[in-house]
Amino acid sequence: MPGERGGGAPRRRQALDVRAAGERVEALIDELGALADPAARARAEELVRSLVGLYGAGLERIMDIVVGAEAAEVLRGLTGDELVSGLLVLHDLHPLGTEERVRAALSELHPALGPREGGVELLGVDPGGVVRLRLSGGSHGCASSRATVAGAVERAVLRAAPEVTRLEVEAPAEPEPPLLQIQRRPPDSRPLPEEAAR
């Protein structure tokens, strides 16, 4: 039967909003911490730790097999999937670091921005997960256009690197107005108005 192990096309699963699912898990863990019964709280927390450990060990084994088999295409497929990539980050198994994933996301976004909107420069990623970026060129001083670009950049970065805690985006420097040079008038052979009247 299609979609089952051993043959046929893989079954399509419903799309999962990774960020929303992560926030829901965090909320449930917070609720577990608020349980009045210390024994029930300890058992629930142990269950969560055991499940996370099991999934993490399974993912680690998958990554070892894929990397060991030099299955570059499979590895690209796994790391390119938002859900799988997020799990690899969660378990510190992602083969690419935060900065590399942010750079790749910005590179993919660049053609969509087009020459009119300018570019985005990665200034750095600090150990606390803060990504510093600079917008360059484009938008010609239009605040709404800059906000649109900044929003697209933020979505792309957070999709590629969900562990990022904050984005700091520097606006492009306003261009200097052109220098207007005033020079003496070149000598003119035409007579001055007084001389013409004579």
ChimeraX commands (.cxc) that place a marker at each C-alpha (Angstrom):
marker #1 position 0.00,0.00,0.00 radius 0.5
marker #1 position 1.45,3.45,-0.89 radius 0.5
marker #1 position 2.88,5.43,1.99 radius 0.5
marker #1 position 3.73,2.36,4.06 radius 0.5
marker #1 position 7.27,1.25,4.76 radius 0.5
marker #1 position 8.87,-0.79,2.07 radius 0.5
marker #1 position 7.35,0.75,-1.03 radius 0.5
marker #1 position 5.22,3.29,-2.74 radius 0.5
marker #1 position 5.30,7.02,-2.50 radius 0.5
marker #1 position 5.81,8.51,0.95 radius 0.5
marker #1 position 2.66,9.76,2.63 radius 0.5
marker #1 position 2.36,13.53,2.83 radius 0.5
marker #1 position 1.93,14.66,6.39 radius 0.5
marker #1 position 0.06,17.77,7.35 radius 0.5
marker #1 position 2.30,20.82,7.47 radius 0.5
marker #1 position 3.41,21.64,11.00 radius 0.5
marker #1 position 4.13,25.16,12.17 radius 0.5
marker #1 position 7.44,24.40,13.87 radius 0.5
marker #1 position 7.61,27.63,15.85 radius 0.5
marker #1 position 4.02,27.27,17.13 radius 0.5
marker #1 position 4.64,23.63,18.07 radius 0.5
marker #1 position 7.79,24.63,19.96 radius 0.5
marker #1 position 5.92,27.35,21.83 radius 0.5
marker #1 position 3.17,24.85,22.71 radius 0.5
marker #1 position 5.73,22.35,24.06 radius 0.5
marker #1 position 7.33,25.09,26.19 radius 0.5
marker #1 position 3.91,26.09,27.57 radius 0.5
marker #1 position 3.12,22.47,28.47 radius 0.5
marker #1 position 6.49,22.05,30.18 radius 0.5
marker #1 position 5.79,25.22,32.19 radius 0.5
marker #1 position 2.40,23.77,33.19 radius 0.5
marker #1 position 4.11,20.56,34.33 radius 0.5
marker #1 position 6.42,22.63,36.52 radius 0.5
marker #1 position 3.35,24.16,38.18 radius 0.5
marker #1 position 1.84,20.80,39.23 radius 0.5
marker #1 position 1.05,20.78,42.96 radius 0.5
marker #1 position 1.99,17.13,43.50 radius 0.5
marker #1 position 5.82,16.94,43.54 radius 0.5
marker #1 position 5.80,13.20,42.71 radius 0.5
marker #1 position 3.55,13.71,39.67 radius 0.5
marker #1 position 5.67,16.69,38.57 radius 0.5
marker #1 position 8.87,14.65,38.86 radius 0.5
marker #1 position 7.37,11.73,36.86 radius 0.5
marker #1 position 6.08,14.06,34.13 radius 0.5
marker #1 position 9.45,15.82,33.85 radius 0.5
marker #1 position 11.21,12.44,33.72 radius 0.5
marker #1 position 8.86,11.35,30.92 radius 0.5
marker #1 position 9.64,14.49,28.92 radius 0.5
marker #1 position 13.42,14.05,29.44 radius 0.5
marker #1 position 13.21,10.39,28.41 radius 0.5
marker #1 position 11.24,11.16,25.24 radius 0.5
marker #1 position 13.55,14.00,24.25 radius 0.5
marker #1 position 16.56,11.77,24.92 radius 0.5
marker #1 position 15.07,8.95,22.84 radius 0.5
marker #1 position 14.28,11.22,19.89 radius 0.5
marker #1 position 17.68,12.88,20.15 radius 0.5
marker #1 position 19.49,9.53,20.15 radius 0.5
marker #1 position 17.46,8.39,17.14 radius 0.5
marker #1 position 18.25,11.56,15.22 radius 0.5
marker #1 position 21.92,11.27,16.13 radius 0.5
marker #1 position 21.98,7.72,14.77 radius 0.5
marker #1 position 20.26,8.86,11.54 radius 0.5
marker #1 position 22.81,11.65,11.09 radius 0.5
marker #1 position 25.72,9.25,11.72 radius 0.5
marker #1 position 24.36,6.85,9.08 radius 0.5
marker #1 position 23.72,9.58,6.50 radius 0.5
marker #1 position 27.07,11.29,7.02 radius 0.5
marker #1 position 28.89,7.94,7.13 radius 0.5
marker #1 position 27.32,6.87,3.85 radius 0.5
marker #1 position 28.31,10.21,2.30 radius 0.5
marker #1 position 24.73,10.64,1.20 radius 0.5
marker #1 position 25.03,14.35,0.42 radius 0.5
marker #1 position 21.66,14.57,-1.33 radius 0.5
marker #1 position 19.87,12.92,1.60 radius 0.5
marker #1 position 21.70,15.18,4.04 radius 0.5
marker #1 position 20.66,18.27,2.03 radius 0.5
marker #1 position 17.08,17.01,2.04 radius 0.5
marker #1 position 17.09,16.49,5.81 radius 0.5
marker #1 position 18.71,19.81,6.65 radius 0.5
marker #1 position 16.51,21.62,4.11 radius 0.5
marker #1 position 13.31,20.42,5.76 radius 0.5
marker #1 position 12.14,22.99,8.32 radius 0.5
marker #1 position 10.85,20.45,10.83 radius 0.5
marker #1 position 13.83,18.06,10.62 radius 0.5
marker #1 position 16.28,20.96,10.63 radius 0.5
marker #1 position 14.63,22.35,13.78 radius 0.5
marker #1 position 14.92,18.98,15.52 radius 0.5
marker #1 position 18.57,18.71,14.52 radius 0.5
marker #1 position 19.18,22.17,16.00 radius 0.5
marker #1 position 17.28,21.25,19.18 radius 0.5
marker #1 position 19.50,18.21,19.70 radius 0.5
marker #1 position 22.68,20.04,18.62 radius 0.5
marker #1 position 23.09,17.68,15.64 radius 0.5
marker #1 position 22.74,20.10,12.72 radius 0.5
marker #1 position 25.84,19.81,10.52 radius 0.5
marker #1 position 25.81,23.56,9.80 radius 0.5
marker #1 position 26.36,26.21,12.44 radius 0.5
marker #1 position 23.99,29.09,13.07 radius 0.5
marker #1 position 26.07,31.57,11.09 radius 0.5
marker #1 position 26.28,29.25,8.07 radius 0.5
marker #1 position 22.51,28.68,8.07 radius 0.5
marker #1 position 21.82,32.41,8.40 radius 0.5
marker #1 position 24.20,33.16,5.50 radius 0.5
marker #1 position 22.47,30.52,3.36 radius 0.5
marker #1 position 19.03,31.97,4.19 radius 0.5
marker #1 position 20.19,35.46,3.24 radius 0.5
marker #1 position 21.70,34.16,-0.01 radius 0.5
marker #1 position 18.40,32.49,-0.92 radius 0.5
marker #1 position 16.51,35.69,-0.07 radius 0.5
marker #1 position 18.76,38.00,-2.10 radius 0.5
marker #1 position 17.21,37.28,-5.55 radius 0.5
marker #1 position 13.72,37.85,-4.14 radius 0.5
marker #1 position 14.72,41.29,-2.86 radius 0.5
marker #1 position 15.97,42.37,-6.27 radius 0.5
marker #1 position 18.32,45.23,-7.03 radius 0.5
marker #1 position 15.74,47.85,-6.08 radius 0.5
marker #1 position 15.64,46.76,-2.43 radius 0.5
marker #1 position 19.40,46.39,-2.00 radius 0.5
marker #1 position 21.04,43.67,0.02 radius 0.5
marker #1 position 21.49,42.37,3.52 radius 0.5
marker #1 position 24.89,42.02,5.14 radius 0.5
marker #1 position 25.48,39.62,8.03 radius 0.5
marker #1 position 27.55,41.46,10.62 radius 0.5
marker #1 position 27.74,38.59,13.09 radius 0.5
marker #1 position 26.08,36.08,15.40 radius 0.5
marker #1 position 26.89,36.25,19.09 radius 0.5
marker #1 position 26.93,33.22,21.44 radius 0.5
marker #1 position 23.58,34.31,22.91 radius 0.5
marker #1 position 21.88,33.84,19.53 radius 0.5
marker #1 position 21.66,37.53,18.56 radius 0.5
marker #1 position 22.09,38.05,14.81 radius 0.5
marker #1 position 23.31,41.46,13.65 radius 0.5
marker #1 position 22.47,42.52,10.09 radius 0.5
marker #1 position 22.78,45.63,7.97 radius 0.5
marker #1 position 20.40,46.55,5.17 radius 0.5
marker #1 position 22.14,48.18,2.25 radius 0.5
marker #1 position 20.89,50.33,-0.58 radius 0.5
marker #1 position 17.38,50.20,-1.97 radius 0.5
marker #1 position 14.12,51.49,-0.56 radius 0.5
marker #1 position 15.34,55.06,-1.16 radius 0.5
marker #1 position 14.44,56.27,2.32 radius 0.5
marker #1 position 10.98,54.67,2.31 radius 0.5
marker #1 position 10.30,53.41,5.84 radius 0.5
marker #1 position 7.51,51.01,4.79 radius 0.5
marker #1 position 9.73,49.40,2.15 radius 0.5
marker #1 position 12.53,48.98,4.71 radius 0.5
marker #1 position 10.02,47.42,7.14 radius 0.5
marker #1 position 8.86,44.98,4.44 radius 0.5
marker #1 position 12.45,43.95,3.69 radius 0.5
marker #1 position 13.28,43.65,7.41 radius 0.5
marker #1 position 10.20,41.43,7.92 radius 0.5
marker #1 position 11.18,39.15,5.03 radius 0.5
marker #1 position 14.72,38.91,6.37 radius 0.5
marker #1 position 13.50,38.08,9.88 radius 0.5
marker #1 position 11.20,35.30,8.62 radius 0.5
marker #1 position 13.97,33.77,6.48 radius 0.5
marker #1 position 16.53,33.87,9.31 radius 0.5
marker #1 position 14.19,32.39,11.93 radius 0.5
marker #1 position 13.10,29.64,9.53 radius 0.5
marker #1 position 16.75,28.67,8.93 radius 0.5
marker #1 position 17.96,29.16,12.50 radius 0.5
marker #1 position 15.13,28.80,15.04 radius 0.5
marker #1 position 17.62,29.09,17.89 radius 0.5
marker #1 position 18.18,32.78,17.07 radius 0.5
marker #1 position 16.94,34.81,20.03 radius 0.5
marker #1 position 16.89,38.27,18.44 radius 0.5
marker #1 position 17.70,40.12,15.23 radius 0.5
marker #1 position 19.32,43.54,15.30 radius 0.5
marker #1 position 18.92,45.19,11.90 radius 0.5
marker #1 position 20.85,48.34,11.06 radius 0.5
marker #1 position 19.22,50.57,8.49 radius 0.5
marker #1 position 21.36,51.67,5.58 radius 0.5
marker #1 position 23.15,54.95,6.02 radius 0.5
marker #1 position 21.38,57.77,4.26 radius 0.5
marker #1 position 23.39,58.77,1.20 radius 0.5
marker #1 position 25.24,62.06,1.40 radius 0.5
marker #1 position 23.71,64.75,-0.76 radius 0.5
marker #1 position 25.83,65.49,-3.82 radius 0.5
marker #1 position 28.35,68.25,-3.31 radius 0.5
marker #1 position 27.40,71.36,-5.22 radius 0.5
marker #1 position 30.50,73.22,-6.31 radius 0.5
marker #1 position 30.22,76.91,-7.07 radius 0.5
marker #1 position 32.94,78.31,-9.26 radius 0.5
marker #1 position 33.70,81.64,-10.80 radius 0.5
marker #1 position 32.03,82.33,-14.07 radius 0.5
marker #1 position 34.35,81.78,-17.00 radius 0.5
marker #1 position 35.47,84.92,-18.80 radius 0.5
marker #1 position 32.90,86.01,-21.30 radius 0.5
marker #1 position 33.47,88.10,-24.40 radius 0.5
marker #1 position 29.92,89.44,-24.38 radius 0.5
marker #1 position 29.69,93.04,-23.27 radius 0.5
marker #1 position 28.22,93.91,-19.92 radius 0.5
marker #1 position 24.78,95.59,-20.03 radius 0.5
marker #1 position 26.30,99.08,-19.46 radius 0.5
marker #1 position 28.71,98.72,-22.37 radius 0.5
marker #1 position 25.93,97.56,-24.67 radius 0.5
marker #1 position 23.95,100.74,-24.02 radius 0.5
marker #1 position 26.77,103.03,-25.20 radius 0.5
marker link #1:1,2 radius 0.2
marker link #1:2,3 radius 0.2
marker link #1:3,4 radius 0.2
marker link #1:4,5 radius 0.2
marker link #1:5,6 radius 0.2
marker link #1:6,7 radius 0.2
marker link #1:7,8 radius 0.2
marker link #1:8,9 radius 0.2
marker link #1:9,10 radius 0.2
marker link #1:10,11 radius 0.2
marker link #1:11,12 radius 0.2
marker link #1:12,13 radius 0.2
marker link #1:13,14 radius 0.2
marker link #1:14,15 radius 0.2
marker link #1:15,16 radius 0.2
marker link #1:16,17 radius 0.2
marker link #1:17,18 radius 0.2
marker link #1:18,19 radius 0.2
marker link #1:19,20 radius 0.2
marker link #1:20,21 radius 0.2
marker link #1:21,22 radius 0.2
marker link #1:22,23 radius 0.2
marker link #1:23,24 radius 0.2
marker link #1:24,25 radius 0.2
marker link #1:25,26 radius 0.2
marker link #1:26,27 radius 0.2
marker link #1:27,28 radius 0.2
marker link #1:28,29 radius 0.2
marker link #1:29,30 radius 0.2
marker link #1:30,31 radius 0.2
marker link #1:31,32 radius 0.2
marker link #1:32,33 radius 0.2
marker link #1:33,34 radius 0.2
marker link #1:34,35 radius 0.2
marker link #1:35,36 radius 0.2
marker link #1:36,37 radius 0.2
marker link #1:37,38 radius 0.2
marker link #1:38,39 radius 0.2
marker link #1:39,40 radius 0.2
marker link #1:40,41 radius 0.2
marker link #1:41,42 radius 0.2
marker link #1:42,43 radius 0.2
marker link #1:43,44 radius 0.2
marker link #1:44,45 radius 0.2
marker link #1:45,46 radius 0.2
marker link #1:46,47 radius 0.2
marker link #1:47,48 radius 0.2
marker link #1:48,49 radius 0.2
marker link #1:49,50 radius 0.2
marker link #1:50,51 radius 0.2
marker link #1:51,52 radius 0.2
marker link #1:52,53 radius 0.2
marker link #1:53,54 radius 0.2
marker link #1:54,55 radius 0.2
marker link #1:55,56 radius 0.2
marker link #1:56,57 radius 0.2
marker link #1:57,58 radius 0.2
marker link #1:58,59 radius 0.2
marker link #1:59,60 radius 0.2
marker link #1:60,61 radius 0.2
marker link #1:61,62 radius 0.2
marker link #1:62,63 radius 0.2
marker link #1:63,64 radius 0.2
marker link #1:64,65 radius 0.2
marker link #1:65,66 radius 0.2
marker link #1:66,67 radius 0.2
marker link #1:67,68 radius 0.2
marker link #1:68,69 radius 0.2
marker link #1:69,70 radius 0.2
marker link #1:70,71 radius 0.2
marker link #1:71,72 radius 0.2
marker link #1:72,73 radius 0.2
marker link #1:73,74 radius 0.2
marker link #1:74,75 radius 0.2
marker link #1:75,76 radius 0.2
marker link #1:76,77 radius 0.2
marker link #1:77,78 radius 0.2
marker link #1:78,79 radius 0.2
marker link #1:79,80 radius 0.2
marker link #1:80,81 radius 0.2
marker link #1:81,82 radius 0.2
marker link #1:82,83 radius 0.2
marker link #1:83,84 radius 0.2
marker link #1:84,85 radius 0.2
marker link #1:85,86 radius 0.2
marker link #1:86,87 radius 0.2
marker link #1:87,88 radius 0.2
marker link #1:88,89 radius 0.2
marker link #1:89,90 radius 0.2
marker link #1:90,91 radius 0.2
marker link #1:91,92 radius 0.2
marker link #1:92,93 radius 0.2
marker link #1:93,94 radius 0.2
marker link #1:94,95 radius 0.2
marker link #1:95,96 radius 0.2
marker link #1:96,97 radius 0.2
marker link #1:97,98 radius 0.2
marker link #1:98,99 radius 0.2
marker link #1:99,100 radius 0.2
marker link #1:100,101 radius 0.2
marker link #1:101,102 radius 0.2
marker link #1:102,103 radius 0.2
marker link #1:103,104 radius 0.2
marker link #1:104,105 radius 0.2
marker link #1:105,106 radius 0.2
marker link #1:106,107 radius 0.2
marker link #1:107,108 radius 0.2
marker link #1:108,109 radius 0.2
marker link #1:109,110 radius 0.2
marker link #1:110,111 radius 0.2
marker link #1:111,112 radius 0.2
marker link #1:112,113 radius 0.2
marker link #1:113,114 radius 0.2
marker link #1:114,115 radius 0.2
marker link #1:115,116 radius 0.2
marker link #1:116,117 radius 0.2
marker link #1:117,118 radius 0.2
marker link #1:118,119 radius 0.2
marker link #1:119,120 radius 0.2
marker link #1:120,121 radius 0.2
marker link #1:121,122 radius 0.2
marker link #1:122,123 radius 0.2
marker link #1:123,124 radius 0.2
marker link #1:124,125 radius 0.2
marker link #1:125,126 radius 0.2
marker link #1:126,127 radius 0.2
marker link #1:127,128 radius 0.2
marker link #1:128,129 radius 0.2
marker link #1:129,130 radius 0.2
marker link #1:130,131 radius 0.2
marker link #1:131,132 radius 0.2
marker link #1:132,133 radius 0.2
marker link #1:133,134 radius 0.2
marker link #1:134,135 radius 0.2
marker link #1:135,136 radius 0.2
marker link #1:136,137 radius 0.2
marker link #1:137,138 radius 0.2
marker link #1:138,139 radius 0.2
marker link #1:139,140 radius 0.2
marker link #1:140,141 radius 0.2
marker link #1:141,142 radius 0.2
marker link #1:142,143 radius 0.2
marker link #1:143,144 radius 0.2
marker link #1:144,145 radius 0.2
marker link #1:145,146 radius 0.2
marker link #1:146,147 radius 0.2
marker link #1:147,148 radius 0.2
marker link #1:148,149 radius 0.2
marker link #1:149,150 radius 0.2
marker link #1:150,151 radius 0.2
marker link #1:151,152 radius 0.2
marker link #1:152,153 radius 0.2
marker link #1:153,154 radius 0.2
marker link #1:154,155 radius 0.2
marker link #1:155,156 radius 0.2
marker link #1:156,157 radius 0.2
marker link #1:157,158 radius 0.2
marker link #1:158,159 radius 0.2
marker link #1:159,160 radius 0.2
marker link #1:160,161 radius 0.2
marker link #1:161,162 radius 0.2
marker link #1:162,163 radius 0.2
marker link #1:163,164 radius 0.2
marker link #1:164,165 radius 0.2
marker link #1:165,166 radius 0.2
marker link #1:166,167 radius 0.2
marker link #1:167,168 radius 0.2
marker link #1:168,169 radius 0.2
marker link #1:169,170 radius 0.2
marker link #1:170,171 radius 0.2
marker link #1:171,172 radius 0.2
marker link #1:172,173 radius 0.2
marker link #1:173,174 radius 0.2
marker link #1:174,175 radius 0.2
marker link #1:175,176 radius 0.2
marker link #1:176,177 radius 0.2
marker link #1:177,178 radius 0.2
marker link #1:178,179 radius 0.2
marker link #1:179,180 radius 0.2
marker link #1:180,181 radius 0.2
marker link #1:181,182 radius 0.2
marker link #1:182,183 radius 0.2
marker link #1:183,184 radius 0.2
marker link #1:184,185 radius 0.2
marker link #1:185,186 radius 0.2
marker link #1:186,187 radius 0.2
marker link #1:187,188 radius 0.2
marker link #1:188,189 radius 0.2
marker link #1:189,190 radius 0.2
marker link #1:190,191 radius 0.2
marker link #1:191,192 radius 0.2
marker link #1:192,193 radius 0.2
marker link #1:193,194 radius 0.2
marker link #1:194,195 radius 0.2
marker link #1:195,196 radius 0.2
marker link #1:196,197 radius 0.2
marker link #1:197,198 radius 0.2
view
